[in-house]
């Protein structure tokens, strides 16, 4: 999870732009879908373009996104709207988006644009192993998750759910390798801060042990 991706000023600007978006049938970009029941902004919609610009700049400056995703490129954000009765059933995101140049979807990102108390239902639910993890984040916060996961947006029963969605092509395609980079970044931050406390020293030791074990696991010839 990425809390407070948008500043208060950016969130206010987005909220003023949302009513100007000319939402259309979400199946316009996936006409064969039997599970997609939502509204989305056309890519040439000027209000959506401005929302996408604000959100893109905010996401790229977020240090956690840069560490977790190692982003090479990002698809243009699309604003989506769910009214009562709308949902998006279980699905997996496309592997390759036909942009110029094409973008491989390594990570998916949902940026929530209104608060969870403004609607009922509408949780983003992600299958992780045998678990189903449901998320309804505060406006301006985002969640980043592997594009390989099966996920859905549960039906909205009251109010309206507004979000912006995008996909990231990472410099590092392998999720385990990206996790190693996250651990390296955390270890570097602890060293830079001095890691003087006992808890910090223990965390640094665990990170180094984890890095060694996982690199050995990755490189060893069994």
trRosetta pair geometry for C-beta under 8 A, 3 or more apart (Angstrom, degrees):
i j d omega theta_ij theta_ji phi_ij phi_ji
1 135 7.3 -176 -94 -137 109 134
1 137 6.6 167 -147 -100 114 134
1 141 6.7 10 -180 169 97 117
1 142 7.5 158 -162 89 55 45
1 143 5.3 -32 -107 -102 64 80
1 144 7.9 180 -91 21 18 73
2 5 5.2 49 126 -65 112 107
2 59 7.9 66 123 -127 162 76
2 62 5.8 39 -165 174 131 153
2 64 5.4 -179 -113 82 93 128
2 65 5.9 18 -103 -57 150 94
2 141 6.3 169 90 -166 59 70
2 142 4.4 -10 61 65 112 90
2 143 6.9 -174 17 -84 81 27
2 144 6.3 59 -22 -14 116 104
3 137 7.7 -149 -103 -165 66 121
3 138 7.3 39 -141 47 86 115
3 141 4.8 -25 -127 -119 46 117
4 7 7.7 48 177 -93 90 39
4 138 8.0 0 -64 85 64 123
4 140 5.8 13 -126 126 42 115
4 141 6.1 -4 -31 -84 34 83
5 55 7.7 41 125 -150 125 73
5 58 5.1 97 153 142 86 115
5 59 6.1 11 -169 -85 131 61
5 62 5.5 -38 -128 -75 86 140
5 65 7.8 56 -118 -33 115 131
5 111 6.3 -91 66 -129 148 108
5 140 6.0 -171 51 166 70 65
5 141 6.1 127 1 -125 91 31
5 142 4.8 23 -21 -2 148 111
6 10 4.2 -135 -165 94 93 117
6 11 4.5 120 120 -61 129 83
6 14 6.8 -49 -144 -3 158 138
6 54 7.3 41 -122 146 110 106
6 55 7.2 -44 -77 -107 109 67
6 58 5.2 -7 -91 -151 59 166
6 111 7.5 93 -30 -174 111 121
6 139 7.8 -53 56 144 129 73
6 140 3.8 -113 53 -140 101 91
7 10 4.6 94 50 9 77 102
7 11 6.9 -143 91 -6 38 87
7 58 7.4 -147 -5 -116 75 119
7 140 7.8 -152 30 -153 9 133
8 11 5.8 -56 -146 37 29 111
8 12 6.4 30 155 -19 63 106
8 140 7.9 -26 -87 -95 40 162
9 12 5.8 -54 -149 35 30 111
9 13 6.5 32 152 -20 64 105
10 13 5.6 -54 -149 35 33 113
10 14 6.4 33 152 -19 66 104
10 54 5.3 160 -157 -179 102 117
10 58 5.9 126 162 -71 168 135
10 140 7.5 115 86 -125 100 107
11 14 5.7 -52 -148 35 33 111
11 15 6.3 36 153 -21 65 105
11 113 7.8 172 -144 -148 81 64
11 139 5.9 102 -154 135 129 106
11 140 4.5 -46 -85 -78 128 116
12 15 5.6 -52 -147 35 32 113
12 16 6.6 31 154 -17 63 105
13 16 5.9 -58 -154 36 31 110
13 17 6.5 26 151 -18 65 110
13 54 6.2 -176 95 -109 126 158
14 17 5.6 -62 -150 38 34 110
14 18 6.5 48 154 -40 68 96
14 51 5.4 84 -132 -126 89 92
14 54 6.0 -150 -70 88 96 149
14 55 7.3 73 -97 -57 134 94
14 113 5.8 -119 139 -144 132 111
15 18 5.9 -34 -146 9 32 116
15 113 7.4 168 -80 172 67 94
15 114 7.7 105 -108 -89 97 83
15 139 7.9 32 -71 180 111 145
16 19 7.5 -56 -174 26 34 100
16 20 7.9 21 140 -8 60 113
17 20 5.5 -69 -165 38 51 113
17 21 7.0 63 144 -42 78 92
17 47 4.7 164 -178 -166 92 96
17 50 5.6 -144 -129 87 150 119
17 51 5.3 -173 104 -63 142 96
18 21 5.8 -40 -159 3 41 116
18 47 7.5 153 -92 155 14 127
18 51 7.3 78 -75 -86 66 141
18 79 6.9 -169 -120 -169 80 147
18 113 6.6 145 -81 145 135 138
18 162 5.8 12 -142 -158 143 155
20 46 7.9 -57 136 83 120 88
20 47 3.9 167 98 -87 104 149
21 41 4.7 -70 -167 -99 119 117
21 45 5.8 61 -146 154 73 146
21 47 4.6 -130 -75 91 64 126
21 48 5.3 84 -124 -57 108 86
21 51 7.4 -15 -73 -8 124 141
21 79 5.5 -88 -124 84 163 144
21 81 7.8 165 93 -37 132 127
22 41 7.0 96 62 -137 56 75
22 42 6.6 -18 84 17 100 107
22 45 5.4 -161 40 -120 91 120
22 47 7.6 129 -4 32 70 117
23 39 3.9 47 167 157 124 122
23 40 6.5 135 -147 62 83 9
23 41 6.0 -60 -98 -78 61 57
23 79 7.8 -96 -91 105 94 100
23 81 5.1 -40 -115 26 155 134
24 28 5.7 35 112 -30 119 143
24 39 6.5 156 75 -156 18 83
24 40 6.8 -39 64 66 67 59
24 41 7.7 93 19 -131 80 20
24 42 5.9 44 14 -49 127 93
25 28 5.4 123 82 -38 83 89
25 39 6.8 -60 -102 -114 23 63
25 40 7.9 -13 114 30 24 80
26 29 7.3 -56 176 34 55 91
26 30 7.4 -11 139 41 78 102
26 36 5.3 -128 108 158 117 111
26 37 7.3 116 46 178 125 8
26 38 4.1 44 -27 75 153 77
26 39 5.7 -128 -42 -99 90 10
26 40 4.4 90 -108 -8 77 105
26 80 6.6 45 -104 -136 122 104
26 88 7.7 -85 126 -89 159 110
27 30 5.6 -89 -143 75 56 70
27 31 5.4 88 157 -109 95 42
27 33 5.6 -146 -121 50 96 105
27 36 5.4 145 -82 91 81 118
28 31 7.1 15 -136 -69 18 84
28 40 7.2 -136 37 62 108 107
28 42 7.4 -42 101 -98 161 80
29 40 7.2 -50 10 76 119 148
30 33 4.3 38 131 -22 111 122
30 36 5.6 82 83 12 127 161
33 36 3.9 31 120 11 146 112
33 91 7.5 -9 -138 -99 117 148
34 89 7.8 -30 102 42 70 140
35 87 8.0 -64 175 108 75 90
35 88 6.4 74 133 -172 88 50
35 89 3.0 -98 -161 48 116 113
35 90 6.8 -85 -164 48 160 48
35 91 5.8 177 81 -52 139 113
35 152 7.7 -83 163 -122 127 107
36 88 5.3 12 -120 -127 62 87
36 89 7.5 -102 -55 26 40 80
36 91 7.5 6 -63 -31 90 158
37 85 7.6 -82 140 130 133 75
37 86 4.9 -155 122 -145 90 69
37 87 5.6 31 60 51 108 56
37 88 6.8 -163 38 -78 60 51
37 89 8.0 58 7 -18 97 87
38 80 5.6 23 144 -175 136 109
38 81 6.7 158 178 75 91 47
38 82 5.1 -48 -124 -88 103 77
38 86 5.0 105 -97 172 60 126
38 87 7.4 -112 -59 85 93 8
38 88 5.7 -28 -21 -58 124 101
38 153 7.3 37 -65 69 138 144
39 80 6.8 147 84 -163 53 60
39 81 4.3 -24 71 65 108 99
39 82 7.5 -175 27 -74 81 33
39 83 7.1 41 -1 -8 121 100
39 86 7.4 -55 -8 -129 79 163
40 78 5.5 16 -172 159 117 118
40 79 6.9 152 -156 87 64 50
40 80 4.7 -25 -100 -105 85 77
40 81 7.2 -178 -80 19 36 74
41 45 4.6 -105 -179 42 101 149
41 47 7.4 -124 -138 82 139 89
41 48 3.5 155 144 -83 151 142
41 51 7.9 128 7 46 169 135
41 78 5.9 -171 54 -165 90 73
41 79 4.4 48 -8 55 128 93
41 80 7.5 -112 0 -70 78 40
42 45 4.7 120 63 -35 79 98
42 48 7.1 173 67 23 49 151
43 48 7.3 -115 -129 103 25 138
43 76 6.6 79 -140 97 104 142
43 78 7.1 -54 -87 -100 74 101
44 49 7.8 -6 -162 -49 26 119
45 48 3.9 66 82 14 110 114
45 49 6.6 -177 89 -17 56 83
46 49 5.4 -50 -147 31 34 116
46 50 6.7 33 156 -18 65 101
47 50 5.9 -53 -153 34 34 109
47 51 6.5 35 149 -17 66 104
48 51 5.5 -53 -147 38 36 112
48 52 6.1 39 153 -23 68 106
48 77 8.0 -154 177 101 86 80
48 78 6.9 5 -170 -140 129 51
48 79 5.0 -136 -121 14 93 112
49 52 5.6 -52 -146 36 29 114
49 53 6.5 33 153 -22 63 104
50 53 5.6 -50 -149 32 33 113
50 54 6.6 32 154 -16 64 104
51 54 5.9 -57 -151 37 31 109
51 55 6.1 23 156 -14 67 112
51 77 6.9 -112 115 100 87 123
51 79 5.4 35 91 -58 156 125
51 113 7.9 -2 -159 -110 129 145
51 164 6.2 -164 144 -89 116 137
52 55 5.9 -60 -142 43 28 107
52 56 5.9 31 159 -25 66 110
52 76 5.4 16 -168 -175 148 83
52 77 4.0 177 -125 56 83 94
52 78 7.4 16 -87 -65 116 31
52 79 7.7 -113 -56 -33 82 88
52 164 7.1 176 -94 -157 62 134
53 56 5.9 -52 -141 33 25 111
53 57 6.5 23 160 -15 61 107
54 57 6.3 -63 -155 36 26 107
54 58 6.4 20 153 -15 63 112
55 58 5.7 -60 -148 40 32 111
55 59 6.1 30 157 -19 68 108
55 77 5.0 -4 80 0 135 172
55 111 5.5 168 -149 63 126 170
55 164 5.2 -98 -96 96 172 160
55 166 7.7 165 122 -19 126 135
56 59 5.9 -56 -145 37 28 108
56 60 6.2 20 161 -13 64 110
56 74 6.3 163 -135 94 98 140
56 76 7.8 -44 -70 -132 133 52
56 77 6.2 -149 -56 -11 87 116
56 166 7.7 121 -91 -81 82 168
57 60 6.2 -60 -144 40 27 106
57 61 6.4 16 161 -12 63 111
58 61 6.3 -65 -148 40 26 102
58 62 6.7 40 151 -40 62 102
59 62 5.7 -48 -156 11 34 118
59 65 5.5 -87 -177 115 75 178
59 74 7.1 129 99 -125 137 165
59 109 6.9 70 -135 160 143 161
59 111 7.2 -96 -70 -73 115 132
59 142 6.9 19 -104 3 100 171
59 166 7.7 -117 -13 56 174 144
60 65 7.3 -98 -101 95 23 132
60 66 7.4 68 -167 -72 49 98
60 71 7.1 -105 -114 67 80 147
60 74 7.3 -124 -70 -5 101 147
62 65 4.1 65 85 11 111 111
62 66 6.7 173 89 -13 58 83
63 66 5.6 -55 -147 37 36 111
63 67 6.2 31 156 -17 68 107
64 67 5.7 -57 -147 39 32 108
64 68 5.9 20 161 -10 69 112
65 68 6.1 -59 -134 45 28 102
65 69 5.3 -7 178 10 67 122
65 71 7.0 5 148 -24 95 124
65 109 7.9 31 -129 -110 121 140
65 142 7.8 14 -77 84 122 136
65 144 6.4 153 -117 -57 82 149
66 69 6.8 -64 -119 52 16 90
66 70 7.3 62 177 -88 51 33
66 71 6.8 -82 -117 16 55 96
67 70 7.6 1 -172 -56 18 68
67 181 7.1 -173 -170 125 67 95
67 182 5.4 94 153 -115 101 73
67 185 4.7 -130 -136 71 119 172
68 107 7.8 117 127 -122 98 161
68 144 5.8 120 110 93 141 149
68 178 7.0 53 -179 160 45 117
68 182 5.9 34 -97 -91 56 122
69 106 7.6 131 -155 94 82 115
69 107 5.3 -107 -121 34 101 160
69 144 6.3 -102 -63 -165 110 148
69 168 5.1 -10 -167 122 134 158
69 170 5.6 -140 175 -97 66 103
69 178 7.4 -9 -131 -156 17 137
70 170 4.9 66 78 -162 89 98
70 171 4.7 -93 146 41 108 97
70 172 4.9 37 76 16 153 103
70 178 5.9 -139 9 -124 120 97
70 181 6.1 30 -59 99 129 164
71 74 5.9 2 -169 -55 135 96
71 168 4.9 -77 -116 -162 102 123
71 169 7.2 83 -158 68 68 51
71 170 6.2 -69 -102 -105 37 58
71 171 7.4 58 111 -14 10 84
72 168 7.8 127 39 174 65 81
72 169 4.8 -64 64 107 105 90
72 170 6.0 102 -3 178 95 13
72 171 4.6 134 -63 -63 102 66
73 101 8.0 156 -3 65 176 94
73 103 5.7 -124 99 -115 118 107
73 168 7.3 168 88 -154 43 59
73 169 4.6 9 54 48 87 114
74 77 7.9 -2 148 -49 113 80
74 103 7.7 45 -174 -142 9 148
74 166 5.7 28 179 157 99 133
74 167 7.3 163 -155 84 59 41
74 168 5.1 -23 -103 -103 78 76
74 169 7.5 -147 -71 21 33 75
75 97 5.4 21 -99 70 134 167
75 99 6.3 -172 -121 -34 85 146
75 103 5.1 -167 -69 73 90 162
75 105 7.6 -16 -21 -92 132 92
75 166 5.1 -179 71 -161 85 81
75 167 4.5 34 12 49 127 84
75 168 7.6 -120 7 -68 78 35
76 99 7.6 150 0 -110 95 137
76 166 7.1 -138 108 -118 18 108
77 111 7.2 -15 -141 25 136 129
77 164 4.5 23 175 171 121 115
77 165 6.7 150 -152 70 72 31
77 166 4.4 -58 -94 -59 70 116
78 164 6.7 160 76 -155 33 68
78 165 5.6 -25 60 58 87 84
78 166 7.2 147 13 -75 70 67
79 113 7.3 4 -136 -12 98 162
79 162 7.0 -7 -171 -169 97 91
79 163 7.5 167 -150 92 55 35
79 164 5.1 -36 -93 -96 60 82
80 162 7.4 164 84 -151 51 46
80 163 5.5 -15 58 66 95 82
80 164 7.2 153 12 -102 77 29
80 165 5.9 20 -7 -3 125 112
81 160 6.3 -15 -165 -174 93 108
81 161 7.2 150 -158 81 43 58
81 162 5.6 -7 -105 -102 73 74
82 86 4.3 -157 -153 91 75 120
82 87 7.1 61 -146 -84 126 34
82 88 7.9 -98 -93 -18 123 93
82 119 7.5 92 87 -171 102 160
82 122 5.5 155 88 -114 145 111
82 153 6.5 -139 -75 141 153 138
82 156 4.5 141 135 -19 110 138
82 160 6.8 156 78 -161 55 56
82 161 4.1 -1 53 54 109 106
82 162 8.0 -153 25 -65 72 36
83 86 5.3 79 52 -3 59 125
83 156 6.5 -171 126 82 14 138
83 160 5.6 -18 -100 -109 63 87
84 156 5.5 -112 -101 111 37 92
84 157 6.1 34 -137 -168 89 21
84 158 6.2 25 -93 -90 111 25
84 159 7.5 108 -61 41 89 31
85 155 6.6 -24 -149 -163 21 109
85 156 7.1 -35 23 70 28 78
85 157 7.9 81 -54 -107 45 43
86 155 7.0 154 81 -142 28 67
86 156 5.6 5 58 30 78 109
87 121 7.8 -73 -89 157 102 127
87 122 8.0 -142 -107 -96 72 53
87 152 7.1 18 169 170 102 104
87 153 5.7 -171 -160 96 62 80
87 154 6.0 -45 -131 170 117 22
87 155 4.0 -57 -59 -82 125 61
87 156 7.0 -178 -72 0 71 67
88 91 6.8 -70 158 17 94 124
88 152 5.8 -173 97 -159 71 66
88 153 4.2 53 37 33 97 101
89 152 5.4 -35 -175 -128 24 123
90 127 7.9 36 -137 -22 111 126
90 150 5.6 15 -170 175 99 106
90 151 7.3 165 -137 87 59 14
90 152 4.7 -55 -77 -57 48 120
91 150 7.1 164 79 -149 15 70
91 151 7.1 -42 62 65 62 59
91 152 6.8 107 14 -89 74 74
92 147 7.5 88 -177 160 80 67
92 148 6.9 -7 -152 -163 118 32
92 149 7.3 177 -119 90 85 28
92 150 5.6 -53 -69 -94 87 62
92 151 7.8 101 -97 20 47 73
93 105 5.3 -105 119 133 123 159
93 108 5.3 157 -19 -80 157 130
93 147 4.6 -79 62 -159 124 96
93 167 6.4 168 162 -96 149 130
94 97 6.0 110 93 -76 126 68
94 105 6.3 107 86 4 64 140
95 104 6.7 -20 162 -147 70 76
95 105 6.2 -144 -152 41 24 96
95 147 7.5 137 -111 125 47 127
96 102 5.4 9 -177 174 103 124
96 103 7.2 155 -157 78 55 43
96 104 5.6 -29 -101 -101 75 61
96 105 7.2 -144 -75 1 24 84
97 102 6.5 162 76 -160 52 70
97 103 4.6 -9 52 59 107 95
97 105 6.3 86 -24 -48 101 102
97 167 6.3 148 -26 61 138 140
98 102 6.1 -31 -121 -109 35 93
99 102 6.0 135 53 -115 64 33
99 103 5.2 23 35 -6 123 102
103 167 6.4 134 126 97 126 109
103 169 4.7 -131 -160 -39 81 124
104 169 4.9 95 56 -120 71 102
104 173 7.3 -17 114 -114 144 107
105 108 6.5 29 -179 -70 115 79
105 147 4.0 159 135 -138 101 170
105 167 4.0 -47 -121 -174 99 137
105 168 7.5 81 -144 51 56 36
105 169 7.2 -66 -84 -76 26 69
106 146 7.4 -61 163 -141 57 69
106 147 6.0 149 134 14 10 118
106 167 7.9 130 37 175 49 89
106 168 6.1 -60 59 97 90 75
106 169 5.9 102 3 -133 104 35
106 170 4.2 -83 75 8 159 102
106 173 5.9 -137 -105 -134 126 57
106 175 7.9 172 -178 -72 98 80
107 144 5.5 7 175 -174 125 96
107 145 6.9 149 -157 76 78 25
107 146 6.2 -61 -107 -109 64 36
107 147 5.9 -141 -99 -28 8 91
107 167 6.9 157 84 -160 49 60
107 168 4.4 -11 63 55 100 106
107 170 6.3 75 -5 -43 109 112
108 144 7.5 161 82 -153 45 50
108 145 5.7 -25 62 68 92 78
108 146 7.4 27 15 117 87 17
108 147 4.7 120 -35 -91 93 76
108 149 7.8 -114 27 45 125 99
108 151 7.7 -149 75 32 153 149
108 165 7.3 -14 -174 -166 94 97
108 166 7.8 163 -158 90 54 41
108 167 5.5 -29 -105 -105 61 78
108 168 7.8 -160 -75 17 17 78
109 142 5.8 10 -174 177 98 123
109 143 7.1 172 -147 85 55 46
109 144 5.1 -13 -100 -102 87 72
109 145 7.9 156 -85 21 42 64
109 165 6.9 155 86 -155 59 52
109 166 5.1 -14 62 65 106 82
109 167 7.0 179 17 -88 82 27
109 168 6.4 59 -19 -19 119 106
110 124 5.6 -177 43 -83 167 160
110 135 7.9 140 72 95 133 128
110 142 6.4 170 88 -153 46 73
110 143 5.4 1 55 52 93 91
110 163 5.4 -7 -171 176 94 138
110 164 7.6 148 -159 77 49 45
110 165 5.5 -17 -104 -102 68 80
111 140 7.8 -16 -176 -150 93 20
111 141 7.7 -178 -149 100 61 27
111 142 4.3 -30 -99 -96 68 105
111 163 6.2 150 77 -169 50 78
111 164 4.4 -13 60 60 109 94
111 165 7.5 -162 22 -74 75 33
111 166 7.7 21 -6 10 108 101
112 115 8.0 84 145 -96 119 27
112 116 7.8 -17 -173 -58 148 79
112 136 7.5 108 -114 -169 149 49
112 137 4.6 178 6 73 147 92
112 138 6.8 139 89 90 134 25
112 139 5.7 -116 120 -106 91 39
112 140 7.2 -38 80 23 80 27
112 141 5.7 1 42 65 110 71
112 142 6.9 -172 7 -89 72 46
112 162 7.9 98 -170 88 55 61
112 163 5.4 -40 -109 -108 45 95
113 139 5.9 23 172 -142 21 91
113 140 7.7 79 -116 -54 41 45
113 162 4.3 -71 76 115 112 99
113 163 5.6 178 7 -102 93 31
113 164 6.1 84 -45 -15 121 88
114 118 4.8 -66 149 54 118 151
114 119 7.3 82 100 -8 122 109
114 139 5.2 -8 -132 -90 15 117
114 160 7.3 49 49 96 161 82
114 161 6.9 -158 58 -143 112 39
114 162 4.7 76 -5 42 111 102
115 118 5.2 105 68 -11 74 105
115 138 5.9 -8 -120 -144 80 62
115 139 4.8 -62 -59 -20 65 104
116 119 7.2 -86 -161 53 42 75
116 136 3.9 93 -114 144 126 116
116 137 7.2 149 -47 60 113 13
116 138 7.1 -70 -6 -86 95 43
118 159 5.0 162 147 -173 60 145
118 160 7.0 -41 140 59 106 64
118 161 7.8 145 93 -91 97 50
119 122 5.1 21 119 14 129 148
119 156 5.5 -38 180 -146 124 111
119 158 6.1 173 -153 91 53 63
119 159 3.3 -141 -96 89 64 119
119 160 5.9 -124 -81 58 123 19
119 161 4.7 -109 57 -62 168 78
120 156 7.0 117 77 -163 54 61
120 157 4.7 -49 95 63 108 96
120 158 4.1 43 22 38 108 100
120 159 6.4 116 5 22 65 107
121 154 5.2 -128 -170 112 86 99
121 155 5.1 -47 -178 97 149 56
121 156 4.6 179 84 -115 115 30
121 157 4.5 113 -14 -1 128 85
121 158 7.4 126 15 24 97 64
121 161 8.0 -99 95 -39 76 132
122 136 6.8 86 96 -107 87 113
122 153 6.1 -8 -153 179 54 98
122 154 6.2 -98 -42 70 9 77
122 155 7.5 -59 -59 120 54 21
122 156 4.3 33 -59 -87 103 89
122 161 3.9 171 -153 -61 150 151
123 134 4.1 16 157 -171 141 106
123 135 6.3 137 -168 56 85 34
123 136 5.1 -75 -107 -49 78 98
123 153 7.3 175 82 -151 33 55
123 154 4.9 18 46 22 80 119
124 134 7.1 146 77 -155 45 53
124 135 4.7 -27 65 62 97 95
124 136 7.4 154 16 -72 77 52
124 143 6.7 -177 84 54 148 145
124 151 6.6 8 -178 177 83 121
124 152 7.8 174 -150 89 47 37
124 153 5.8 -27 -95 -98 60 75
125 132 5.4 9 -179 178 109 102
125 133 6.9 160 -153 79 57 40
125 134 4.6 -18 -98 -97 85 78
125 135 7.6 174 -80 16 38 68
125 151 6.3 168 88 -157 51 72
125 152 5.3 -11 58 60 99 82
125 153 7.6 157 15 -99 79 23
125 154 6.0 64 -13 -39 122 101
126 132 7.2 157 74 -156 36 55
126 133 5.0 -22 60 61 90 94
126 134 8.0 176 17 -80 66 33
126 135 7.4 17 -1 -1 106 112
126 145 5.5 -103 -120 -164 156 163
126 149 5.2 21 -164 143 100 143
126 150 7.7 138 -158 84 53 48
126 151 4.5 -19 -103 -103 66 108
127 131 7.3 153 -155 85 49 49
127 132 5.7 -27 -96 -100 63 71
127 149 6.0 176 62 -174 71 92
127 150 4.5 3 33 70 128 95
127 151 6.7 -147 9 -76 74 55
128 131 4.9 -18 68 68 86 101
128 132 7.8 157 23 -95 71 22
128 133 5.7 19 8 -6 119 118
128 149 6.8 -20 -79 -131 67 129
134 154 7.5 -1 -132 -12 118 131
135 143 5.4 50 140 -54 166 160
137 141 4.1 -116 156 88 126 118
137 142 7.2 -154 82 -59 160 9
137 143 6.3 173 -25 -37 141 102
138 141 4.9 72 62 3 78 123
144 168 7.8 -8 -142 15 111 136
145 149 5.7 -54 149 29 113 144
145 151 7.1 100 100 -63 146 149
146 149 5.1 107 76 -22 87 98
146 175 5.8 -19 -97 -93 129 140
147 167 6.2 49 -90 -140 134 110
153 161 7.5 -179 -176 102 129 155
156 159 6.9 -108 -177 74 114 69
156 160 7.3 51 173 -122 156 28
156 161 5.3 -145 -90 -5 134 113
170 173 6.3 161 75 -84 101 36
170 178 6.4 -30 178 -88 157 132
172 177 5.0 -135 178 105 123 113
172 178 4.9 159 94 -74 125 81
172 181 6.5 166 9 -15 165 144
173 177 7.9 42 64 49 50 128
174 177 4.1 69 83 11 109 111
174 178 6.8 -178 93 -12 56 82
175 178 5.5 -51 -148 34 36 113
175 179 6.5 41 152 -23 66 101
176 179 5.5 -48 -152 30 35 115
176 180 6.9 41 148 -21 62 98
176 214 7.2 -160 177 -175 105 121
176 218 7.2 171 126 -90 129 120
177 180 5.6 -45 -155 29 38 115
177 181 6.9 40 147 -18 64 100
177 218 7.9 101 -83 -129 82 154
178 181 5.5 -52 -156 33 39 114
178 182 6.6 44 146 -22 67 100
179 182 5.4 -47 -151 30 38 115
179 183 6.6 37 151 -17 65 102
179 214 7.9 -101 98 179 110 164
180 183 5.7 -54 -151 36 34 111
180 184 6.4 37 150 -20 66 103
180 211 6.3 102 -148 -127 89 82
180 214 6.1 -159 -89 106 105 134
180 215 7.0 99 -131 -68 140 86
181 184 5.5 -50 -147 35 35 114
181 185 6.4 38 152 -20 65 103
182 185 5.7 -54 -152 35 31 112
182 186 6.5 29 151 -18 64 105
183 186 5.6 -53 -147 37 34 111
183 187 6.3 34 154 -19 66 105
183 207 5.1 171 -172 -156 97 95
183 210 6.0 -125 -145 94 155 122
183 211 5.5 -173 116 -71 134 98
184 187 5.7 -55 -146 38 31 111
184 188 6.3 33 154 -20 65 106
184 211 6.8 95 -71 -108 77 138
185 188 5.7 -53 -147 35 30 112
185 189 6.5 31 153 -21 63 105
186 189 5.7 -53 -150 34 32 112
186 190 6.6 32 152 -19 65 103
186 203 7.9 -95 150 152 116 113
186 207 6.0 -149 93 -115 110 147
187 190 5.7 -53 -150 35 34 111
187 191 6.4 32 153 -17 66 105
187 204 6.0 103 -134 -138 79 76
187 207 4.5 -174 -75 123 103 143
187 208 6.5 108 -122 -62 140 75
187 211 7.3 -37 -30 -30 152 143
188 191 5.7 -56 -149 38 32 111
188 192 6.2 34 153 -21 67 107
189 192 5.6 -53 -145 36 31 113
189 193 6.4 22 157 -12 65 108
190 193 6.0 -61 -147 42 29 104
190 195 4.3 53 164 -78 91 115
190 200 5.6 169 -150 -174 108 99
190 203 6.4 -165 -101 95 151 109
190 204 4.7 -162 119 -81 150 105
190 207 7.5 160 16 22 145 151
191 194 7.8 61 -178 -61 29 12
191 195 6.1 -22 -85 -10 35 123
191 204 7.1 113 -59 -127 74 133
193 200 7.4 -108 92 -155 119 149
195 200 4.2 -160 -149 138 67 115
195 201 5.6 118 155 -78 100 57
195 203 7.8 -137 -139 64 110 96
195 204 5.0 28 -151 -37 153 143
196 200 6.7 37 45 62 36 137
196 201 7.6 -20 171 -49 11 101
197 200 4.4 90 60 10 88 105
197 201 6.8 -152 93 -8 44 86
198 201 5.6 -54 -146 36 32 112
198 202 6.3 31 155 -18 65 105
199 202 5.8 -54 -149 36 31 110
199 203 6.4 32 152 -20 64 105
200 203 5.6 -52 -147 35 33 112
200 204 6.4 34 154 -19 65 104
201 204 5.7 -53 -149 35 31 111
201 205 6.4 32 152 -19 64 106
202 205 5.6 -54 -150 36 33 113
202 206 6.4 34 153 -19 66 104
203 206 5.7 -53 -148 36 32 111
203 207 6.4 34 153 -20 65 105
204 207 5.7 -53 -148 35 31 113
204 208 6.4 28 156 -16 65 106
205 208 5.9 -56 -147 38 30 108
205 209 6.2 29 155 -17 65 108
206 209 5.8 -57 -146 40 30 110
206 210 6.1 32 155 -21 65 108
207 210 5.7 -56 -147 37 28 111
207 211 6.3 29 155 -20 64 106
208 211 5.7 -51 -145 35 31 112
208 212 6.4 30 156 -17 64 105
209 212 5.9 -55 -148 37 30 109
209 213 6.2 26 157 -16 65 109
210 213 5.9 -58 -144 39 29 108
210 214 6.0 17 163 -11 66 113
211 214 6.2 -62 -140 43 24 103
211 215 6.0 21 162 -16 64 112
212 215 6.1 -60 -143 40 25 107
212 216 6.1 24 159 -18 63 110
213 216 5.9 -59 -148 38 26 110
213 217 6.2 29 153 -21 64 107
214 217 5.4 -47 -143 35 34 115
214 218 6.2 35 154 -21 64 106
215 218 5.6 -55 -146 37 31 112
215 219 6.0 4 163 1 68 115
216 219 6.3 -69 -135 50 25 93
216 220 5.3 34 168 -42 68 113
217 220 6.3 -38 -122 17 18 112
